[in-house]
Amino acid sequence: MSKNSDKKSRVTSWLEKTNSFWFSTFVIIAAFSTYFCMYAFRKPFNAGVYENLFLWGIDFKILLIITQVAGYTCSKFIGIKVISEMPVHKRIITLLAFIGIAEFALFLFGLVSYPYNFVFLFLNGLPLGMIWGLVYSFVEGRRLTEALAAGLSASVIISSGFLKTIGTYIMQNWGVPEFWMPFTVGLLFAPLMLISIWMLSKIPPPTKEDVEMRIKRVPMDGKTRKAMFLQCAPGLIMLILVYVFLTIFRDFRDNFAVDIWHSLGYDEHAIYTKTELPPAALVLILLGATFMIKNHRKAFWIVHLSIFIGAGIILLSTFIFSLKLISPFIWMLLGGLGLFTAFVTLYCILYERFIAVFKCTGNVGYLIYLSDSSGYTGSVGVLLYKNFWKADLSWLDFFISASYVVSLGVMVLIILSFIYFWWKLRQN
């Protein structure tokens, strides 16, 4: 036991002494691989079509998505308190416990017969919603946070499409049934998940220089959470609404990618990865470069601009596609670029810089989970709306309409947010 502890302490000691390049490389790999593997326990079931299956008049795939997202949404509400208050020494054991619960739920999803197995996706989503906050807590509040968060964000962009490819592949080539495929994918990625969590456990806390530049990040109680929110409530509400729009769009695009591509005439299982990798590369370059902007206010405004541009790309590409001037592949590629430009910069940079600009006491986890809980509530609402009020509208037509609504909504709200925070900083 002592020998093992010495090895662990040597890794941490090396990270404390090494240069920024090797420290960043280690942390990026740890964060990327941990969150990438989390998606192996969450998203592969979407690769199934569950054709001609219904329950209570609801398409069974929609029911599965609603059930998991409901668990995920509850997790986000719980995370507002749990993640913001989580002490450092409990992060790793909590990560391991949450992943174990999620995989056991997928085992029951495969074991129990249709249609009663849908309830286990709620149990699957319930712990997974808090993984992001736990992983992000290892990278926030550092001079290199944006560069480190780039690795974490890459997993968000790449993993879902890649894991749909894996899920589709093992069903088509290994003969794994739809209901057992999610558990099988989770099992395949379990060893890598354990290695990734071990790497996270070796990351040392922020240095004195990190704290001086980015404000010390501390657990938050109810009083501290209330004070942070009320400090800039109108602006935060607008940002949360932007987040709701983007989450709804991202979730619908992600959950029904198989159906949308089928409507567009594409059946290649690798198509999901092909359309996600180029946007991922461009967004990560953008995200990684922002750590070089030392002025927090300037970075804060640049992120507002990035979100506006991202929404504009979605709007323009959808309009051009509607005129049949670009192919479906290029349209989905540009839509992904616009979505992730807006979503990732909001998710990983804006709140980080907000705390630095306004010198708030607390952590990013609170703001992320406040936004996530609202976003996934909206996502469930849209799924129910599609099933009961727009059932006759195809997935493709619904997605095109959503592209217009989301992009315009985000552009208006981010302009209002810019105006409010500009006024707020001038007042201060």
LINPECOR-V12807 format. One record per residue. N is the residue number from 1. RES is the residue in one letter. PSI is psi in radians with two decimals (none if undefined). NEAR is the number of other C-alpha atoms within 8 Angstrom. D_FIRST is the distance of its C-alpha to the first C-alpha in Angstrom with 2 decimals. Layout:
# LINPECOR-V12807
n,res,psi,near,d_first
N,RES,PSI,NEAR,D_FIRST
N,RES,PSI,NEAR,D_FIRST
This chain:
# LINPECOR-V12807
n,res,psi,near,d_first
1,M,-0.76,4,0.00
2,S,-0.72,5,3.79
3,K,-0.72,6,5.43
4,N,-0.69,7,5.16
5,S,-0.68,8,6.26
6,D,-0.72,8,8.72
7,K,-0.75,8,10.04
8,K,-0.79,9,10.70
9,S,-0.54,9,12.40
10,R,-0.67,8,14.37
11,V,-0.82,9,15.82
12,T,-0.72,11,16.94
13,S,-0.71,8,18.25
14,W,-0.71,8,20.17
15,L,-0.60,11,21.68
16,E,-0.50,8,22.85
17,K,-0.38,6,24.56
18,T,3.00,8,25.95
19,N,3.02,6,29.46
20,S,-0.60,6,30.68
21,F,-0.90,6,31.15
22,W,-0.62,9,27.61
23,F,-0.84,11,26.20
24,S,-0.72,11,28.73
25,T,-0.80,8,28.12
26,F,-0.84,9,24.39
27,V,-0.71,13,25.14
28,I,-0.77,13,28.16
29,I,-0.77,10,26.38
30,A,-0.84,12,23.61
31,A,-0.79,16,26.29
32,F,-0.90,13,28.76
33,S,-0.61,12,26.60
34,T,-0.86,12,25.08
35,Y,-0.55,14,28.57
36,F,-0.80,11,30.15
37,C,-0.55,12,27.93
38,M,-0.69,12,28.78
39,Y,-0.41,12,32.37
40,A,-0.37,14,31.52
41,F,-0.16,16,30.96
42,R,-0.81,12,34.03
43,K,-0.41,12,36.91
44,P,-0.49,17,37.45
45,F,-0.40,11,39.56
46,N,-0.31,12,42.19
47,A,-0.32,11,42.87
48,G,2.65,9,44.51
49,V,-0.57,8,48.20
50,Y,0.86,8,48.54
51,E,2.37,4,52.24
52,N,0.47,5,54.82
53,L,2.29,8,52.31
54,F,2.73,8,53.26
55,L,2.20,9,52.44
56,W,0.56,4,54.68
57,G,0.15,5,56.65
58,I,2.32,9,53.67
59,D,2.27,11,52.62
60,F,-0.59,10,49.36
61,K,-0.71,10,47.56
62,I,-0.71,10,48.64
63,L,-0.73,11,47.45
64,L,-0.77,10,44.00
65,I,-0.79,10,43.75
66,I,-0.73,10,45.06
67,T,-0.83,12,42.63
68,Q,-0.74,14,39.54
69,V,-0.58,13,40.88
70,A,-0.78,13,41.64
71,G,-0.71,15,38.00
72,Y,-0.69,15,37.01
73,T,-0.77,14,39.64
74,C,-0.69,10,38.47
75,S,-0.67,15,34.97
76,K,-0.71,14,36.54
77,F,-0.76,11,38.34
78,I,-0.66,8,35.22
79,G,-0.43,14,33.40
80,I,-0.71,13,36.00
81,K,-0.88,11,34.38
82,V,-0.85,8,30.79
83,I,-0.72,12,30.09
84,S,-0.41,14,32.06
85,E,-0.05,9,30.20
86,M,2.08,9,26.63
87,P,2.69,7,24.22
88,V,-0.75,5,21.81
89,H,-0.17,5,18.57
90,K,-0.02,8,19.88
91,R,-0.82,10,20.95
92,I,-0.83,10,18.12
93,I,-0.58,7,17.73
94,T,-0.73,8,21.54
95,L,-0.85,11,21.93
96,L,-0.74,10,19.92
97,A,-0.75,8,21.92
98,F,-0.73,11,25.18
99,I,-0.70,12,24.84
100,G,-0.75,8,24.01
101,I,-0.74,11,27.12
102,A,-0.75,16,29.26
103,E,-0.64,13,28.52
104,F,-0.65,9,29.12
105,A,-0.66,12,32.41
106,L,-0.57,15,33.41
107,F,-0.77,10,32.79
108,L,-0.57,10,35.19
109,F,-0.66,14,37.59
110,G,-0.58,12,37.94
111,L,-0.77,8,38.06
112,V,2.46,8,40.67
113,S,2.64,7,44.21
114,Y,2.45,6,46.24
115,P,0.07,6,47.31
116,Y,-0.22,7,44.96
117,N,-0.19,13,41.80
118,F,-0.50,12,42.57
119,V,-0.42,9,41.02
120,F,-0.28,11,37.48
121,L,-0.40,15,37.81
122,F,-0.79,14,38.03
123,L,-0.58,13,34.66
124,N,-0.76,18,33.39
125,G,-0.44,16,34.78
126,L,-0.80,14,33.74
127,P,-0.49,14,30.07
128,L,-0.44,14,30.68
129,G,-0.29,13,33.05
130,M,0.00,11,30.33
131,I,-0.73,12,28.16
132,W,-0.86,8,30.36
133,G,-0.67,12,30.00
134,L,-0.75,11,26.21
135,V,-0.76,12,26.13
136,Y,-0.48,12,29.01
137,S,-0.35,8,27.38
138,F,-0.30,9,25.06
139,V,-0.27,11,28.20
140,E,2.80,10,30.89
141,G,0.45,13,32.25
142,R,2.75,12,31.73
143,R,-0.52,9,34.44
144,L,0.37,8,33.58
145,T,-0.77,11,33.22
146,E,-0.73,13,36.13
147,A,-0.70,13,34.82
148,L,-0.70,14,31.34
149,A,-0.37,15,33.03
150,A,-0.73,12,35.05
151,G,-0.72,13,32.12
152,L,-0.72,13,31.46
153,S,-0.56,12,35.19
154,A,-0.65,12,35.48
155,S,-0.63,12,33.44
156,V,-0.71,10,35.94
157,I,-0.77,12,38.86
158,I,-0.68,12,37.72
159,S,-0.79,12,35.46
160,S,-0.84,12,38.02
161,G,-0.73,12,40.60
162,F,-0.74,11,38.19
163,L,-0.48,12,36.66
164,K,-0.68,14,40.19
165,T,-0.79,14,40.88
166,I,-0.81,10,37.89
167,G,-0.78,15,38.94
168,T,-0.71,11,42.53
169,Y,-0.84,10,41.62
170,I,-0.44,11,39.61
171,M,-0.73,12,42.40
172,Q,-0.59,8,45.08
173,N,-0.43,6,43.46
174,W,-0.17,7,40.95
175,G,0.39,7,43.16
176,V,2.24,9,40.56
177,P,2.74,7,42.51
178,E,-0.72,10,42.63
179,F,-0.39,8,40.82
180,W,-0.24,13,37.87
181,M,-0.77,15,37.62
182,P,-0.74,16,35.54
183,F,-0.69,12,32.79
184,T,-0.77,8,32.87
185,V,-0.77,13,32.51
186,G,-0.73,11,29.57
187,L,-0.69,8,27.84
188,L,-0.59,7,28.56
189,F,-0.04,10,26.94
190,A,-0.78,9,23.83
191,P,-0.76,7,21.56
192,L,-0.63,9,22.87
193,M,-0.75,12,22.40
194,L,-0.73,9,18.66
195,I,-0.72,8,18.40
196,S,-0.74,13,20.75
197,I,-0.65,13,18.94
198,W,-0.74,8,15.71
199,M,-0.74,11,18.13
200,L,-0.66,13,19.63
201,S,-0.29,7,16.45
202,K,-0.12,10,16.43
203,I,2.18,10,20.06
204,P,2.83,7,20.77
205,P,2.90,5,23.46
206,P,2.56,9,27.14
207,T,3.05,7,28.32
208,K,-0.70,6,31.16
209,E,-0.66,8,33.60
210,D,-0.82,12,32.56
211,V,-0.70,13,33.28
212,E,-0.62,8,36.59
213,M,-0.56,9,37.76
214,R,0.08,11,36.60
215,I,2.34,13,36.33
216,K,2.35,9,33.09
217,R,2.19,10,31.80
218,V,2.73,7,30.98
219,P,2.62,10,30.61
220,M,2.40,11,34.11
221,D,-3.14,9,35.79
222,G,-0.69,7,39.07
223,K,-0.72,7,41.24
224,T,-0.69,10,39.60
225,R,-0.75,11,39.92
226,K,-0.74,8,43.56
227,A,-0.73,8,44.31
228,M,-0.76,11,42.94
229,F,-0.80,9,44.98
230,L,-0.37,7,48.18
231,Q,-0.66,6,48.03
232,C,0.83,9,49.19
233,A,-0.87,8,49.81
234,P,-0.77,7,52.68
235,G,-0.73,10,50.92
236,L,-0.64,9,47.63
237,I,-0.74,8,49.63
238,M,-0.72,12,51.27
239,L,-0.66,11,47.98
240,I,-0.66,12,46.57
241,L,-0.69,10,49.73
242,V,-0.78,12,49.27
243,Y,-0.70,13,45.75
244,V,-0.84,15,47.22
245,F,-0.84,12,49.75
246,L,-0.64,14,47.24
247,T,-0.76,13,44.73
248,I,-0.82,13,47.55
249,F,-0.80,11,48.70
250,R,-0.77,9,45.29
251,D,-0.77,9,44.40
252,F,-0.77,11,47.76
253,R,-0.66,9,47.69
254,D,-0.84,9,44.21
255,N,-0.57,9,44.68
256,F,0.46,10,48.07
257,A,-0.75,10,47.68
258,V,-0.80,10,48.33
259,D,-0.71,10,51.51
260,I,-0.79,10,52.73
261,W,-0.65,10,52.33
262,H,-0.72,9,54.12
263,S,-0.53,9,56.96
264,L,-0.08,8,57.14
265,G,0.32,6,57.44
266,Y,2.28,8,54.04
267,D,0.05,7,52.03
268,E,2.19,5,49.73
269,H,-0.32,9,46.09
270,A,-0.04,8,44.93
271,I,-0.55,10,47.32
272,Y,-0.68,12,44.74
273,T,-0.69,11,42.52
274,K,-0.61,8,45.56
275,T,-0.16,12,46.80
276,E,-0.53,13,43.49
277,L,-0.85,10,42.31
278,P,-0.81,10,45.24
279,P,-0.65,13,45.13
280,A,-0.81,13,41.38
281,A,-0.80,8,41.86
282,L,-0.76,9,44.68
283,V,-0.65,12,43.05
284,L,-0.61,12,39.80
285,I,-0.78,8,41.89
286,L,-0.83,8,43.64
287,L,-0.80,14,40.51
288,G,-0.56,12,38.64
289,A,-0.39,10,41.74
290,T,-0.31,10,42.05
291,F,-0.34,12,39.24
292,M,-0.25,5,41.78
293,I,1.78,9,44.08
294,K,-0.51,6,43.18
295,N,1.98,6,45.95
296,H,-0.67,10,44.57
297,R,-0.79,8,48.05
298,K,-0.77,8,49.08
299,A,-0.65,12,45.98
300,F,-0.77,11,46.69
301,W,-0.64,9,50.23
302,I,-0.65,8,49.23
303,V,-0.69,12,46.93
304,H,-0.79,12,49.89
305,L,-0.71,8,51.96
306,S,-0.72,11,49.34
307,I,-0.73,16,49.33
308,F,-0.79,13,53.16
309,I,-0.74,11,53.31
310,G,-0.79,14,50.82
311,A,-0.65,16,52.96
312,G,-0.64,12,56.04
313,I,-0.74,12,54.73
314,I,-0.82,15,54.24
315,L,-0.88,12,57.76
316,L,-0.76,8,59.51
317,S,-0.64,11,57.86
318,T,-0.70,13,58.66
319,F,-0.78,8,62.25
320,I,-0.69,10,62.69
321,F,-0.68,12,61.19
322,S,-0.49,7,63.63
323,L,0.05,6,66.43
324,K,0.60,7,65.09
325,L,-0.25,7,64.75
326,I,2.77,8,61.16
327,S,2.80,8,59.33
328,P,-0.66,8,56.88
329,F,-0.82,7,54.05
330,I,-0.68,8,54.90
331,W,-0.83,12,55.32
332,M,-0.62,9,51.86
333,L,-0.84,12,50.40
334,L,-0.65,12,52.14
335,G,-0.71,12,51.30
336,G,-0.71,11,47.60
337,L,-0.81,15,47.98
338,G,-0.78,14,49.78
339,L,-0.89,13,47.45
340,F,-0.49,14,44.23
341,T,-0.79,13,45.88
342,A,-0.84,15,46.71
343,F,-0.81,12,43.73
344,V,-0.68,11,40.87
345,T,-0.63,14,42.42
346,L,-0.79,12,42.91
347,Y,-0.72,9,39.44
348,C,-0.38,11,37.50
349,I,-0.80,12,39.81
350,L,-0.83,12,42.47
351,Y,-0.62,12,40.36
352,E,-0.83,11,38.11
353,R,-0.53,12,41.29
354,F,-0.81,10,42.91
355,I,-0.70,14,40.34
356,A,-0.70,12,40.79
357,V,-0.79,8,44.60
358,F,0.06,6,45.03
359,K,0.88,8,42.16
360,C,2.58,8,40.86
361,T,2.12,11,38.12
362,G,-2.53,14,35.55
363,N,2.86,12,33.96
364,V,-0.50,10,35.14
365,G,-0.68,12,33.44
366,Y,-0.85,14,36.19
367,L,-0.67,10,39.01
368,I,-0.76,11,37.53
369,Y,-0.47,13,37.07
370,L,-0.73,12,40.50
371,S,-0.78,11,41.93
372,D,-0.77,13,39.96
373,S,-0.67,13,40.97
374,S,-0.75,10,44.59
375,G,-0.79,16,44.40
376,Y,-0.46,15,43.11
377,T,-0.76,10,45.59
378,G,-0.65,10,48.28
379,S,-0.75,14,46.93
380,V,-0.73,11,47.24
381,G,-0.72,8,50.73
382,V,-0.67,9,51.85
383,L,-0.75,10,50.68
384,L,-0.70,8,52.68
385,Y,-0.78,9,55.63
386,K,-0.73,9,55.59
387,N,-0.73,11,55.47
388,F,-0.46,7,58.16
389,W,-0.32,6,60.46
390,K,0.63,8,60.12
391,A,-0.49,8,59.42
392,D,-0.17,4,62.37
393,L,2.29,7,61.03
394,S,2.79,7,59.08
395,W,-0.69,10,55.50
396,L,-0.84,10,56.86
397,D,-0.68,8,59.67
398,F,-0.70,9,57.42
399,F,-0.68,10,54.93
400,I,-0.79,9,57.79
401,S,-0.74,8,59.05
402,A,-0.60,9,55.59
403,S,-0.75,12,55.35
404,Y,-0.83,11,58.49
405,V,-0.82,8,57.61
406,V,-0.84,12,54.07
407,S,-0.77,12,55.05
408,L,-0.73,11,58.02
409,G,-0.77,10,56.14
410,V,-0.74,14,53.32
411,M,-0.74,12,55.83
412,V,-0.81,8,57.80
413,L,-0.66,12,54.82
414,I,-0.51,14,53.14
415,I,-0.77,10,56.48
416,L,-0.67,9,56.74
417,S,-0.79,11,53.18
418,F,-0.81,10,54.07
419,I,-0.77,8,57.22
420,Y,-0.87,10,55.49
421,F,-0.54,9,52.66
422,W,-0.81,8,55.20
423,W,-0.73,8,57.30
424,K,-0.76,9,54.35
425,L,-0.58,7,53.29
426,R,-0.63,6,56.91
427,Q,-0.68,5,57.18
428,N,none,4,54.16
